[in-house]
Every structure is written in structure tokens, then in C-alpha cells.
Amino acid sequence: MRRRQFLAGSAALAWPLVVRAQRSTPFIGFLNSGSSNERAHLVEAFRGGLKEGGYVDGKNVAIEYRWAESHPDLLPKLATELVDRKVAVIVATGSLAPALAAKSATKTIPIVFVGAEDPVKLGLVASLSHPRGNVTGVTGGGAALHRKRMEILKDVIPGATKIVYLGNPDNPDAKASAYDVLAAAEAMRMQVDIVNARTEAEIEAVFGAMKQMHASALLVATDPFFTSRRELIVQLAARYAIPASYSFREFPEVGGLMSYGPNVADVYRQAGIYAARVLNGAKPADLPVLQASRIELVVNLKAAKQLGLSFPRDFLARVDEVIQ
């Protein structure tokens, strides 16, 4: 009888210890504008960065995921949910919109963002070197990348005179990105027509109008909605025989002509490292906004052949990866 009472007492004593141990595990709020099924490799890259910083999901840290499923209007509610969960840090990924939603939801919880093209211009941070406030993160590049992508298109299609730039007006980066593209086109003495699409039907309509626009090539904006619809966009580009340049390698991997931009998985890895530093006590204000560490040029030879294009040898020498 005494032994039974002792065991019961031991269990009662042990339970608060277990609860305390569970509560001592920090929570990361992971907010994304897209869906989990198409970003599994990016989540793994983020976890890899956390591990580099000493944190393993399910062991000494837990991650609360919130996915907007390409519905940006849901982001403020999802960000508030993470704040109410009292997470230790919010990692806002997928575009600028999740970062803005998180910043509106809290002025105290640290935020690590991924993907804003110009976080200073759009008011996310005070400067890249001194972010101030509770926000820092990793940016993909901005204006310089737009100019470089246009130069690459010119190299591949020397006779290109008009380029169509496909943007998404729902993206907070849209206006700034369009301005950068127009400025680059003016400097290169090229003509650019800005078109917008926020739905699959509008994307199809843009391609249907390209012939009437006498477009030589297509430049697709950095946007999570377009990335989530990359197979549709690549198929339409092939159907209408439009040479297209994209920001991420995920497009040529599914048959797109080429991409020039940051390796997104590596950007998420960098964000994981920063999240670990925050968990270790670093303040976002003291962590400079990082530039993507890997910018890569990827081309798809099969897509080029279907379009009747051939890449010059000196151009291929600059390519980081060739997809056969």
C-alpha cells in the first residue's frame, strides 16, 4: 500500500517537471504565403539552418506552421495566431506580405523574413546594415537582379526589342519591382510592357495576348503565386513559343527555359541560421539583413531546342547548371 502511495506521489511530483520541460522548449512561428505541399524542400532547408545553429525540430525547438495557401488576405489572421501562441520568433516567408503581416501583429516578438526585394524602400527595416526594431532577414537581390535578367535575355535573344514583364498586383513588391524593370529597360534601350495577373485565368489571358503585343520574350516577376503556378506558366510559354526568364531554378526544373536569381533553398537555410541566433539571444536590430549568398543561372536545353534557340558557348560557360 505504501509503495502504491509512493509511486502515486512520485508521479504527481514528476508531472509538473514534465510540463515545465515542455514549456521551456521554444516555439518558432513559421508563416508562409503559399502551401506546404510545394515547399517541403524549403522547409527542410530551413530546418537545416536551424540545425547548423544548434536547434533540431522536435528535440529542443518546436515549429508552429501557418500556410496562407496563396490567399494573402489570410496572413494578418495567421500572424495574430502565432503572436497569441507566444512564439519566440516568427519566420515570415514566401514574399514581403507575410513579413508585413507579422510586423503589424507584433512590435516585440523577433521576426526573420525571407524574400523581400527591397525591405528598406517598403518600410520593413530602417536599413540593411542596421535594421532597428524587431525585424531582420534575408533578401533576394532587388534591382540589380532585374537588370541582370534582362541582360541575359538579350544575350540569348540578341534581336529582342520588346519584353513583357508579368507581375502580380497583389504583391507588395509589385510597384517597386516594375519600376526597377522599367529603369533597367530604359538604360538598355529596350521596350518593356508591364502586364499583371493575379489568377490562373488572367495568366492564360496574358499569354493569349502576347502575339498581338509583338513580344520577343517574357520576364516573370518574383512572386509566390507565380511560383506555385510554375507548371502552368511553363506550359503556356511552350504552347505560345515565348522565351521566358524566371527568378528561381524551380521553373527550368519543370521545363522552363532559364532562371537567374537566388537559390531559394539556400535563402531558407540562411533564415534558419538567423532564427537560431535569435533563439540564442541575438536581437534582430543587431543582425544586418543578409543578401542571398547563392545567385545562380540555370538553363534547360530541351526547352531551348523546342523554341529553336541555341545558347552560345561563352554563355554556357557562365551557367551554373544545365538541365538536359
Secondary structure as GFF3:
##gff-version 3
##sequence-region A 1 324
A	DSSP	alpha_helix	2	24	.	.	.	ID=ss1
A	DSSP	beta_strand	27	32	.	.	.	ID=ss2
A	DSSP	three_ten_helix	36	38	.	.	.	ID=ss3
A	DSSP	alpha_helix	40	52	.	.	.	ID=ss4
A	DSSP	beta_strand	62	67	.	.	.	ID=ss5
A	DSSP	three_ten_helix	72	74	.	.	.	ID=ss6
A	DSSP	alpha_helix	75	84	.	.	.	ID=ss7
A	DSSP	beta_strand	89	93	.	.	.	ID=ss8
A	DSSP	alpha_helix	96	105	.	.	.	ID=ss9
A	DSSP	beta_strand	111	114	.	.	.	ID=ss10
A	DSSP	beta_strand	135	139	.	.	.	ID=ss11
A	DSSP	alpha_helix	143	156	.	.	.	ID=ss12
A	DSSP	beta_strand	162	167	.	.	.	ID=ss13
A	DSSP	alpha_helix	174	187	.	.	.	ID=ss14
A	DSSP	beta_strand	191	196	.	.	.	ID=ss15
A	DSSP	alpha_helix	200	213	.	.	.	ID=ss16
A	DSSP	beta_strand	217	220	.	.	.	ID=ss17
A	DSSP	alpha_helix	224	228	.	.	.	ID=ss18
A	DSSP	alpha_helix	230	239	.	.	.	ID=ss19
A	DSSP	beta_strand	244	246	.	.	.	ID=ss20
A	DSSP	three_ten_helix	252	254	.	.	.	ID=ss21
A	DSSP	beta_strand	258	262	.	.	.	ID=ss22
A	DSSP	alpha_helix	264	279	.	.	.	ID=ss23
A	DSSP	three_ten_helix	284	286	.	.	.	ID=ss24
A	DSSP	beta_strand	290	291	.	.	.	ID=ss25
A	DSSP	beta_strand	295	300	.	.	.	ID=ss26
A	DSSP	alpha_helix	301	306	.	.	.	ID=ss27
A	DSSP	alpha_helix	313	316	.	.	.	ID=ss28
A	DSSP	beta_strand	321	323	.	.	.	ID=ss29
###
